[in-house]
Amino acid sequence: PVTFINAMNVKASDDTLFVEMWDEGARYVATQPGFIATSLHKSQSTAPKFQYHHGLGKPSVFVAATSTEWWKDYRARFGFGGEAPRSAATPAICDILYDAQGLFP
């Protein structure tokens, strides 16, 4: 199995906006055929390389969702890309080497 992981850099002043916008995108992706699950994680470190990490259980769902006109407009409103990006993302498709889900109380 594989999963989609996205490490993101966000200005501290944009934290609230980032989480609100991420939630909007997550709700959209959740409506796509084949959707399994998604999650957003925030680093507790005071100076992390990436403040946020996003995971999605089925990369093909994300690829399909991000190919739509809705997503292109959303991405522009969110502030990714363009001449002066508000946030930066480092997406990757990863192999799951170990999944301890359900093993620990």
MMTF fields as JSON, N, C-alpha, C and O atoms, coordinates in Angstrom:
{
  "mmtfVersion": "1.0.0",
  "mmtfProducer": "UNKNOWN",
  "numBonds": 419,
  "numAtoms": 420,
  "numGroups": 105,
  "numChains": 1,
  "numModels": 1,
  "chainsPerModel": [1],
  "groupsPerChain": [105],
  "chainIdList": ["A"],
  "bondAtomList": [4, 2, 8, 6, 12, 10, 16, 14, 20, 18, 24, 22, 28, 26, 32, 30, 36, 34, 40, 38, 44, 42, 48, 46, 52, 50, 56, 54, 60, 58, 64, 62, 68, 66, 72, 70, 76, 74, 80, 78, 84, 82, 88, 86, 92, 90, 96, 94, 100, 98, 104, 102, 108, 106, 112, 110, 116, 114, 120, 118, 124, 122, 128, 126, 132, 130, 136, 134, 140, 138, 144, 142, 148, 146, 152, 150, 156, 154, 160, 158, 164, 162, 168, 166, 172, 170, 176, 174, 180, 178, 184, 182, 188, 186, 192, 190, 196, 194, 200, 198, 204, 202, 208, 206, 212, 210, 216, 214, 220, 218, 224, 222, 228, 226, 232, 230, 236, 234, 240, 238, 244, 242, 248, 246, 252, 250, 256, 254, 260, 258, 264, 262, 268, 266, 272, 270, 276, 274, 280, 278, 284, 282, 288, 286, 292, 290, 296, 294, 300, 298, 304, 302, 308, 306, 312, 310, 316, 314, 320, 318, 324, 322, 328, 326, 332, 330, 336, 334, 340, 338, 344, 342, 348, 346, 352, 350, 356, 354, 360, 358, 364, 362, 368, 366, 372, 370, 376, 374, 380, 378, 384, 382, 388, 386, 392, 390, 396, 394, 400, 398, 404, 402, 408, 406, 412, 410, 416, 414],
  "bondOrderList": [1, 1, 1, 1, 1, 1, 1, 1, 1, 1, 1, 1, 1, 1, 1, 1, 1, 1, 1, 1, 1, 1, 1, 1, 1, 1, 1, 1, 1, 1, 1, 1, 1, 1, 1, 1, 1, 1, 1, 1, 1, 1, 1, 1, 1, 1, 1, 1, 1, 1, 1, 1, 1, 1, 1, 1, 1, 1, 1, 1, 1, 1, 1, 1, 1, 1, 1, 1, 1, 1, 1, 1, 1, 1, 1, 1, 1, 1, 1, 1, 1, 1, 1, 1, 1, 1, 1, 1, 1, 1, 1, 1, 1, 1, 1, 1, 1, 1, 1, 1, 1, 1, 1, 1],
  "groupList": [{"groupName": "PRO", "atomNameList": ["N", "CA", "C", "O"], "elementList": ["N", "C", "C", "O"], "formalChargeList": [0, 0, 0, 0], "bondAtomList": [1, 0, 2, 1, 3, 2], "bondOrderList": [1, 1, 2], "singleLetterCode": "P", "chemCompType": "L-PEPTIDE LINKING"}, {"groupName": "VAL", "atomNameList": ["N", "CA", "C", "O"], "elementList": ["N", "C", "C", "O"], "formalChargeList": [0, 0, 0, 0], "bondAtomList": [1, 0, 2, 1, 3, 2], "bondOrderList": [1, 1, 2], "singleLetterCode": "V", "chemCompType": "L-PEPTIDE LINKING"}, {"groupName": "THR", "atomNameList": ["N", "CA", "C", "O"], "elementList": ["N", "C", "C", "O"], "formalChargeList": [0, 0, 0, 0], "bondAtomList": [1, 0, 2, 1, 3, 2], "bondOrderList": [1, 1, 2], "singleLetterCode": "T", "chemCompType": "L-PEPTIDE LINKING"}, {"groupName": "PHE", "atomNameList": ["N", "CA", "C", "O"], "elementList": ["N", "C", "C", "O"], "formalChargeList": [0, 0, 0, 0], "bondAtomList": [1, 0, 2, 1, 3, 2], "bondOrderList": [1, 1, 2], "singleLetterCode": "F", "chemCompType": "L-PEPTIDE LINKING"}, {"groupName": "ILE", "atomNameList": ["N", "CA", "C", "O"], "elementList": ["N", "C", "C", "O"], "formalChargeList": [0, 0, 0, 0], "bondAtomList": [1, 0, 2, 1, 3, 2], "bondOrderList": [1, 1, 2], "singleLetterCode": "I", "chemCompType": "L-PEPTIDE LINKING"}, {"groupName": "ASN", "atomNameList": ["N", "CA", "C", "O"], "elementList": ["N", "C", "C", "O"], "formalChargeList": [0, 0, 0, 0], "bondAtomList": [1, 0, 2, 1, 3, 2], "bondOrderList": [1, 1, 2], "singleLetterCode": "N", "chemCompType": "L-PEPTIDE LINKING"}, {"groupName": "ALA", "atomNameList": ["N", "CA", "C", "O"], "elementList": ["N", "C", "C", "O"], "formalChargeList": [0, 0, 0, 0], "bondAtomList": [1, 0, 2, 1, 3, 2], "bondOrderList": [1, 1, 2], "singleLetterCode": "A", "chemCompType": "L-PEPTIDE LINKING"}, {"groupName": "MET", "atomNameList": ["N", "CA", "C", "O"], "elementList": ["N", "C", "C", "O"], "formalChargeList": [0, 0, 0, 0], "bondAtomList": [1, 0, 2, 1, 3, 2], "bondOrderList": [1, 1, 2], "singleLetterCode": "M", "chemCompType": "L-PEPTIDE LINKING"}, {"groupName": "LYS", "atomNameList": ["N", "CA", "C", "O"], "elementList": ["N", "C", "C", "O"], "formalChargeList": [0, 0, 0, 0], "bondAtomList": [1, 0, 2, 1, 3, 2], "bondOrderList": [1, 1, 2], "singleLetterCode": "K", "chemCompType": "L-PEPTIDE LINKING"}, {"groupName": "SER", "atomNameList": ["N", "CA", "C", "O"], "elementList": ["N", "C", "C", "O"], "formalChargeList": [0, 0, 0, 0], "bondAtomList": [1, 0, 2, 1, 3, 2], "bondOrderList": [1, 1, 2], "singleLetterCode": "S", "chemCompType": "L-PEPTIDE LINKING"}, {"groupName": "ASP", "atomNameList": ["N", "CA", "C", "O"], "elementList": ["N", "C", "C", "O"], "formalChargeList": [0, 0, 0, 0], "bondAtomList": [1, 0, 2, 1, 3, 2], "bondOrderList": [1, 1, 2], "singleLetterCode": "D", "chemCompType": "L-PEPTIDE LINKING"}, {"groupName": "LEU", "atomNameList": ["N", "CA", "C", "O"], "elementList": ["N", "C", "C", "O"], "formalChargeList": [0, 0, 0, 0], "bondAtomList": [1, 0, 2, 1, 3, 2], "bondOrderList": [1, 1, 2], "singleLetterCode": "L", "chemCompType": "L-PEPTIDE LINKING"}, {"groupName": "GLU", "atomNameList": ["N", "CA", "C", "O"], "elementList": ["N", "C", "C", "O"], "formalChargeList": [0, 0, 0, 0], "bondAtomList": [1, 0, 2, 1, 3, 2], "bondOrderList": [1, 1, 2], "singleLetterCode": "E", "chemCompType": "L-PEPTIDE LINKING"}, {"groupName": "TRP", "atomNameList": ["N", "CA", "C", "O"], "elementList": ["N", "C", "C", "O"], "formalChargeList": [0, 0, 0, 0], "bondAtomList": [1, 0, 2, 1, 3, 2], "bondOrderList": [1, 1, 2], "singleLetterCode": "W", "chemCompType": "L-PEPTIDE LINKING"}, {"groupName": "GLY", "atomNameList": ["N", "CA", "C", "O"], "elementList": ["N", "C", "C", "O"], "formalChargeList": [0, 0, 0, 0], "bondAtomList": [1, 0, 2, 1, 3, 2], "bondOrderList": [1, 1, 2], "singleLetterCode": "G", "chemCompType": "PEPTIDE LINKING"}, {"groupName": "ARG", "atomNameList": ["N", "CA", "C", "O"], "elementList": ["N", "C", "C", "O"], "formalChargeList": [0, 0, 0, 0], "bondAtomList": [1, 0, 2, 1, 3, 2], "bondOrderList": [1, 1, 2], "singleLetterCode": "R", "chemCompType": "L-PEPTIDE LINKING"}, {"groupName": "TYR", "atomNameList": ["N", "CA", "C", "O"], "elementList": ["N", "C", "C", "O"], "formalChargeList": [0, 0, 0, 0], "bondAtomList": [1, 0, 2, 1, 3, 2], "bondOrderList": [1, 1, 2], "singleLetterCode": "Y", "chemCompType": "L-PEPTIDE LINKING"}, {"groupName": "GLN", "atomNameList": ["N", "CA", "C", "O"], "elementList": ["N", "C", "C", "O"], "formalChargeList": [0, 0, 0, 0], "bondAtomList": [1, 0, 2, 1, 3, 2], "bondOrderList": [1, 1, 2], "singleLetterCode": "Q", "chemCompType": "L-PEPTIDE LINKING"}, {"groupName": "HIS", "atomNameList": ["N", "CA", "C", "O"], "elementList": ["N", "C", "C", "O"], "formalChargeList": [0, 0, 0, 0], "bondAtomList": [1, 0, 2, 1, 3, 2], "bondOrderList": [1, 1, 2], "singleLetterCode": "H", "chemCompType": "L-PEPTIDE LINKING"}, {"groupName": "CYS", "atomNameList": ["N", "CA", "C", "O"], "elementList": ["N", "C", "C", "O"], "formalChargeList": [0, 0, 0, 0], "bondAtomList": [1, 0, 2, 1, 3, 2], "bondOrderList": [1, 1, 2], "singleLetterCode": "C", "chemCompType": "L-PEPTIDE LINKING"}],
  "groupTypeList": [0, 1, 2, 3, 4, 5, 6, 7, 5, 1, 8, 6, 9, 10, 10, 2, 11, 3, 1, 12, 7, 13, 10, 12, 14, 6, 15, 16, 1, 6, 2, 17, 0, 14, 3, 4, 6, 2, 9, 11, 18, 8, 9, 17, 9, 2, 6, 0, 8, 3, 17, 16, 18, 18, 14, 11, 14, 8, 0, 9, 1, 3, 1, 6, 6, 2, 9, 2, 12, 13, 13, 8, 10, 16, 15, 6, 15, 3, 14, 3, 14, 14, 12, 6, 0, 15, 9, 6, 6, 2, 0, 6, 4, 19, 10, 4, 11, 16, 10, 6, 17, 14, 11, 3, 0],
  "groupIdList": [1, 2, 3, 4, 5, 6, 7, 8, 9, 10, 11, 12, 13, 14, 15, 16, 17, 18, 19, 20, 21, 22, 23, 24, 25, 26, 27, 28, 29, 30, 31, 32, 33, 34, 35, 36, 37, 38, 39, 40, 41, 42, 43, 44, 45, 46, 47, 48, 49, 50, 51, 52, 53, 54, 55, 56, 57, 58, 59, 60, 61, 62, 63, 64, 65, 66, 67, 68, 69, 70, 71, 72, 73, 74, 75, 76, 77, 78, 79, 80, 81, 82, 83, 84, 85, 86, 87, 88, 89, 90, 91, 92, 93, 94, 95, 96, 97, 98, 99, 100, 101, 102, 103, 104, 105],
  "secStructList": [7, 3, 3, 3, 3, 3, 3, 3, 3, 3, 7, 4, 4, 4, 2, 2, 2, 2, 2, 2, 2, 2, 2, 2, 2, 2, 2, 2, 2, 6, 6, 1, 6, 6, 7, 7, 7, 3, 3, 3, 3, 3, 7, 7, 1, 1, 1, 7, 1, 7, 1, 3, 3, 3, 3, 3, 1, 7, 2, 2, 2, 2, 2, 2, 2, 6, 6, 1, 2, 2, 2, 2, 2, 2, 2, 2, 2, 2, 6, 5, 1, 1, 1, 1, 7, 1, 3, 3, 3, 3, 3, 3, 3, 3, 3, 7, 7, 7, 7, 7, 6, 6, 6, 7, 7],
  "xCoordList": [0.817, 0.0, 0.858, 1.998, 0.285, 0.967, 0.09, -1.108, 0.69, -0.052, 0.54, 1.692, -0.24, 0.196, 0.575, -0.224, 1.787, 2.259, 2.639, 3.304, 2.22, 2.538, 3.085, 2.365, 4.342, 4.958, 4.833, 5.173, 4.339, 4.033, 4.66, 4.697, 5.153, 5.68, 4.602, 4.075, 4.279, 3.234, 3.731, 4.306, 3.515, 3.871, 3.023, 1.834, 3.624, 2.902, 1.669, 0.643, 1.753, 0.61, -0.542, -1.661, -0.277, -1.307, -1.857, -2.626, -1.487, -1.928, -3.443, -3.909, -4.208, -5.665, -6.231, -7.05, -5.805, -6.266, -5.883, -6.694, -4.666, -4.208, -5.115, -5.541, -5.409, -6.242, -7.652, -8.232, -8.213, -9.541, -9.553, -10.46, -8.546, -8.477, -8.205, -8.769, -7.348, -7.076, -8.359, -8.631, -9.142, -10.409, -11.348, -12.019, -11.397, -12.234, -11.796, -12.63, -10.491, -9.973, -10.203, -10.524, -10.043, -10.26, -11.717, -11.997, -12.644, -14.062, -14.356, -15.17, -13.704, -13.88, -13.32, -14.002, -12.096, -11.468, -12.295, -12.376, -12.91, -13.716, -14.944, -15.526, -15.35, -16.51, -16.125, -16.999, -14.835, -14.371, -14.505, -14.322, -14.826, -14.944, -13.655, -12.567, -13.771, -12.622, -11.96, -10.984, -12.471, -11.869, -11.868, -12.86, -10.72, -10.603, -10.482, -11.354, -9.429, -9.197, -8.143, -7.358, -8.134, -7.103, -6.835, -7.671, -5.665, -5.33, -4.377, -3.66, -4.377, -3.473, -2.758, -3.392, -1.455, -0.648, 0.163, 0.668, 0.29, 1.086, 2.258, 2.091, 3.435, 4.64, 4.571, 4.065, 5.08, 5.18, 6.532, 6.746, 7.429, 8.747, 8.627, 7.729, 9.523, 9.499, 10.098, 9.841, 10.881, 11.49, 11.545, 12.63, 10.387, 10.407, 10.706, 10.443, 11.251, 11.447, 10.076, 9.866, 9.158, 7.778, 6.844, 6.966, 5.914, 4.987, 3.841, 3.358, 3.422, 2.265, 2.618, 3.471, 1.944, 2.056, 0.648, -0.172, 0.388, -0.93, -0.774, 0.129, -1.648, -1.618, -2.949, -4.002, -2.901, -4.11, -3.895, -2.876, -4.852, -4.695, -4.674, -4.176, -5.189, -5.249, -4.82, -5.626, -3.572, -3.047, -3.859, -3.96, -4.438, -5.178, -6.377, -6.761, -6.975, -8.101, -7.612, -8.269, -6.454, -5.91, -5.528, -5.801, -4.91, -4.508, -5.74, -5.721, -6.808, -8.034, -8.672, -9.09, -8.75, -9.381, -8.617, -9.223, -7.3, -6.493, -6.398, -5.745, -7.035, -7.057, -8.291, -8.457, -9.16, -10.422, -10.262, -9.317, -11.197, -11.209, -11.451, -10.888, -12.291, -12.53, -11.21, -10.948, -10.371, -9.1, -8.143, -7.447, -8.108, -7.227, -7.602, -6.721, -8.891, -9.35, -9.029, -8.564, -9.274, -8.989, -7.506, -7.151, -6.652, -5.2, -4.774, -3.927, -5.348, -5.028, -5.51, -4.785, -6.73, -7.254, -6.447, -6.274, -5.954, -5.201, -3.835, -3.31, -3.261, -1.979, -0.797, 0.339, -1.042, 0.062, 0.437, -0.434, 1.732, 2.197, 2.104, 1.921, 2.229, 2.171, 3.464, 4.459, 3.428, 4.625, 4.989, 6.171, 3.987, 4.24, 3.442, 2.418, 3.892, 3.104, 3.004, 3.969, 1.817, 1.585, 2.127, 2.578, 2.09, 2.542, 3.296, 3.147, 4.102, 4.851, 4.615, 4.585, 4.451, 4.187, 5.255, 5.835, 5.497, 6.431, 5.711, 5.889, 4.9, 4.134, 4.977, 5.953, 4.586, 5.274, 4.322, 3.488, 4.459, 3.756, 4.728, 5.85, 4.31, 5.207, 4.689, 3.481, 5.608, 5.255, 5.097, 5.883, 4.091, 3.912, 4.793, 4.583, 5.77, 6.67, 6.164, 6.38, 5.49, 4.989, 3.778, 3.824, 2.71, 1.495, 1.051, 0.558, 1.227, 0.917, -0.539, -0.89, -1.363, -2.758, -3.426, -3.394, -4.021, -4.738, -3.866, -4.393, -2.542, -1.66, -1.465, -1.128, -1.679, -1.418, -2.687, -3.497, -2.877, -4.102, -4.1, -5.053],
  "yCoordList": [-1.205, 0.0, 1.265, 1.26, 2.342, 3.631, 4.682, 4.475, 5.806, 6.936, 8.22, 8.247, 9.268, 10.587, 11.378, 11.481, 11.941, 12.766, 14.133, 14.219, 15.19, 16.538, 17.315, 17.529, 17.742, 18.561, 20.012, 20.351, 20.882, 22.249, 23.296, 23.142, 24.367, 25.532, 26.604, 26.96, 27.117, 28.123, 29.211, 28.912, 30.462, 31.568, 31.472, 31.16, 31.737, 31.674, 32.571, 32.221, 33.706, 34.619, 34.064, 34.573, 33.019, 32.413, 31.106, 30.43, 30.733, 29.448, 29.247, 28.216, 30.214, 30.066, 29.943, 29.063, 30.812, 30.75, 29.416, 28.803, 28.963, 27.703, 26.545, 25.757, 26.437, 25.329, 25.423, 24.4, 26.62, 26.787, 26.376, 25.671, 26.815, 26.471, 24.982, 24.363, 24.405, 22.975, 22.19, 21.22, 22.604, 21.931, 21.991, 21.007, 23.125, 23.246, 22.248, 21.561, 22.169, 21.218, 19.782, 18.943, 19.482, 18.119, 17.701, 16.561, 18.628, 18.308, 18.024, 17.154, 18.748, 18.503, 17.132, 16.344, 16.851, 15.565, 14.402, 13.349, 14.579, 13.517, 13.154, 12.089, 14.019, 13.719, 12.924, 12.501, 12.722, 12.066, 10.549, 9.977, 9.893, 8.436, 7.77, 8.16, 6.779, 6.028, 6.63, 6.073, 7.766, 8.409, 7.449, 6.77, 7.401, 6.559, 7.439, 7.401, 8.219, 9.053, 10.101, 9.961, 11.155, 12.174, 12.688, 12.549, 13.283, 13.832, 15.0, 15.097, 15.899, 17.037, 17.025, 16.862, 17.195, 17.161, 18.45, 18.93, 19.015, 20.221, 19.89, 19.235, 20.346, 20.104, 20.836, 21.956, 20.198, 20.832, 21.513, 22.201, 21.336, 21.949, 23.465, 23.964, 24.193, 25.651, 26.168, 27.31, 25.363, 25.784, 24.616, 24.205, 24.081, 22.935, 23.354, 24.491, 22.433, 22.69, 22.804, 23.648, 21.944, 21.971, 22.065, 21.282, 23.012, 23.178, 22.16, 21.711, 21.809, 20.923, 19.726, 19.809, 18.609, 17.399, 16.888, 16.794, 16.567, 16.1, 14.7, 14.445, 13.808, 12.447, 12.081, 12.507, 11.295, 10.822, 9.371, 9.015, 8.534, 7.096, 6.554, 5.448, 7.278, 6.741, 7.842, 8.702, 7.819, 8.888, 9.142, 10.287, 8.106, 8.295, 9.216, 9.929, 9.215, 10.106, 11.55, 12.425, 11.804, 13.152, 13.627, 14.773, 12.775, 13.135, 13.504, 14.501, 12.717, 13.007, 14.306, 15.132, 14.491, 15.694, 16.954, 17.994, 16.871, 18.06, 18.376, 19.345, 17.578, 17.827, 18.613, 18.914, 18.949, 19.62, 21.145, 21.688, 21.815, 23.278, 23.813, 24.841, 23.117, 23.551, 23.634, 24.614, 22.599, 22.561, 23.66, 24.27, 23.91, 24.957, 26.314, 27.087, 26.606, 27.853, 27.865, 28.873, 26.765, 26.621, 26.845, 27.559, 26.243, 26.38, 27.845, 28.312, 28.556, 29.974, 30.778, 31.643, 30.5, 31.195, 30.852, 31.697, 29.625, 29.145, 29.827, 30.019, 30.19, 30.884, 29.996, 30.34, 28.855, 28.001, 28.377, 28.624, 28.418, 28.712, 30.192, 31.018, 30.522, 31.907, 32.651, 32.061, 33.953, 34.775, 35.002, 35.061, 35.13, 35.382, 34.375, 34.734, 33.125, 32.111, 32.399, 32.823, 32.16, 32.334, 31.123, 31.256, 29.956, 28.712, 27.888, 28.103, 26.946, 26.063, 24.616, 24.298, 23.755, 22.35, 21.472, 21.822, 20.32, 19.329, 17.979, 17.176, 17.726, 16.479, 15.288, 15.434, 14.106, 12.865, 11.685, 11.643, 10.742, 9.471, 8.514, 8.333, 7.903, 7.08, 5.649, 5.417, 4.705, 3.332, 3.242, 3.828, 2.514, 2.291, 1.103, -0.014, 1.355, 0.291, -0.382, -1.577, 0.385, -0.173, 0.64, 1.87, -0.017, 0.646, -0.03, -1.158, 0.662, 0.098, 0.332, 0.182, 0.689, 0.979, -0.196, -1.333, 0.105, -0.915, -1.75, -2.573, -1.575, -2.393, -1.843, -2.58, -0.54, 0.095, 0.696, 1.25, 0.595, 1.158, 2.681, 3.307],
  "zCoordList": [0.0, 0.0, 0.0, 0.463, -0.528, -0.557, 0.093, 0.284, 0.431, 0.972, 0.423, -0.01, 0.441, 0.0, 1.245, 2.176, 1.275, 2.379, 1.813, 0.781, 2.484, 2.038, 3.229, 4.204, 3.17, 4.21, 3.769, 2.636, 4.673, 4.272, 5.185, 6.406, 4.561, 5.279, 5.268, 4.214, 6.459, 6.6, 7.539, 8.586, 7.177, 8.06, 9.33, 9.258, 10.488, 11.765, 11.742, 12.326, 11.086, 11.016, 10.191, 10.263, 9.404, 8.551, 9.114, 8.431, 10.336, 10.9, 10.839, 10.354, 11.321, 11.357, 9.955, 9.689, 9.062, 7.673, 7.048, 6.353, 7.286, 6.713, 7.132, 6.288, 8.415, 8.906, 8.334, 7.969, 8.247, 7.656, 6.194, 5.75, 5.444, 4.025, 3.831, 2.928, 4.668, 4.554, 4.781, 4.074, 5.76, 6.055, 4.849, 4.537, 4.18, 2.984, 1.914, 1.322, 1.668, 0.678, 1.086, 0.244, 2.373, 2.868, 2.679, 2.307, 2.936, 2.737, 1.266, 0.955, 0.365, -1.067, -1.449, -2.104, -1.048, -1.379, -0.824, -1.457, 0.35, 0.969, 0.142, 0.348, -0.791, -1.635, -2.886, -3.644, -3.103, -4.315, -4.215, -3.141, -5.342, -5.338, -4.871, -5.293, -4.011, -3.529, -2.303, -1.8, -1.803, -0.634, 0.555, 0.818, 1.283, 2.477, 3.72, 4.588, 3.816, 5.0, 4.699, 3.762, 5.506, 5.425, 6.83, 7.722, 7.022, 8.341, 8.172, 7.175, 9.17, 9.192, 10.534, 11.577, 10.512, 11.733, 11.81, 10.795, 13.023, 13.223, 14.139, 15.168, 13.755, 14.534, 15.873, 15.951, 16.917, 18.227, 18.407, 19.406, 17.475, 17.534, 17.41, 16.733, 18.058, 17.965, 16.66, 16.28, 15.976, 14.713, 13.727, 13.316, 13.345, 12.429, 10.993, 10.6, 10.225, 8.799, 8.124, 7.253, 8.542, 8.049, 9.248, 10.191, 9.221, 10.33, 10.286, 11.326, 9.089, 8.928, 8.06, 7.176, 8.329, 7.519, 7.262, 8.175, 6.033, 5.613, 5.036, 4.24, 5.437, 4.908, 4.286, 4.759, 3.229, 2.555, 2.191, 1.6, 2.541, 2.388, 0.975, 0.764, -0.001, -1.367, -2.343, -2.697, -2.773, -3.636, -4.899, -5.339, -5.489, -6.742, -6.545, -7.472, -5.353, -5.066, -5.078, -5.643, -4.453, -4.408, -5.804, -6.161, -6.586, -7.944, -8.765, -9.485, -8.669, -9.414, -8.93, -9.742, -7.615, -7.052, -7.429, -7.683, -7.466, -7.744, -9.237, -9.626, -10.057, -11.501, -11.921, -13.103, -10.97, -11.291, -11.302, -10.73, -11.958, -11.961, -10.552, -10.175, -9.764, -8.388, -7.64, -6.943, -7.783, -7.049, -7.523, -6.711, -8.822, -9.346, -8.748, -8.371, -8.659, -8.047, -6.553, -6.024, -5.888, -4.454, -4.169, -3.232, -4.968, -4.793, -4.914, -4.151, -5.853, -6.024, -4.808, -4.316, -4.318, -3.144, -1.899, -1.021, -1.817, -0.662, -0.575, 0.522, -1.714, -1.71, -2.031, -1.703, -2.67, -3.106, -4.53, -5.364, -4.805, -6.156, -6.477, -5.583, -7.741, -8.175, -7.876, -7.456, -8.1, -7.924, -6.465, -6.127, -5.594, -4.161, -3.335, -2.753, -3.276, -2.568, -1.071, -0.434, -0.531, 0.904, 1.656, 2.794, 1.041, 1.66, 0.626, -0.577, 1.097, 0.19, 0.599, 1.788, -0.375, -0.105, -0.752, -1.78, -0.122, -0.641, -0.649, 0.268, -1.679, -1.714, -2.142, -2.878, -1.671, -2.048, -1.914, -1.01, -2.812, -2.7, -2.021, -2.493, -0.922, -0.111, 0.028, 0.068, 0.102, 0.441, 1.951, 2.695, 2.406, 3.837, 4.217, 3.745, 5.067, 5.503, 6.769, 6.971, 7.62, 8.87, 9.301, 9.286, 9.678, 10.142, 11.425, 11.403, 12.546, 13.861, 14.266, 15.436, 13.327, 13.61, 14.333, 13.864, 15.471, 16.239, 17.15, 17.898, 17.12, 17.952, 19.357, 20.284, 19.504, 20.795, 21.364, 20.62, 22.689, 23.288, 23.263, 23.726]
}
